[in-house]
Amino acid sequence: MITPDPTTCDGLAEAKRVADRAEERYIPFSSHNVCSPVGTMACVHLCAAVVPNADVLEYHALEVVLSGTDGFA
C-alpha cells in the first residue's frame, strides 16, 4: 500500500499522479490524512478520483465522541 500525504507531496495533483503510478503496478492507494476538515474532504475527493486502486482513507478522530458519554460504544 502506498500512502502519500497530499500536503507534503506537492498537492492533490501530484498525489493523483502517485496514485496513477501505483495503479500501474497494482498497488493499493490510501491517502495519508492528518488534516483539518477541509483537508479531509480534499482527501475524500482524491480517493474518489482514484477509485480503481483507492483502498482506505486514513482519519484521526481523537476528539470526536463516537457514542455514549465517554466516547466508547
Buried (B, 14 or more C-beta within 10 A) or exposed (E): EBBBBBBEBEEBEEBBEBBBEBBEEEBBBBBBBEBEEEBBEBBBEBBEEBEEBBBEBBEEEEEEEEEEEEEEE
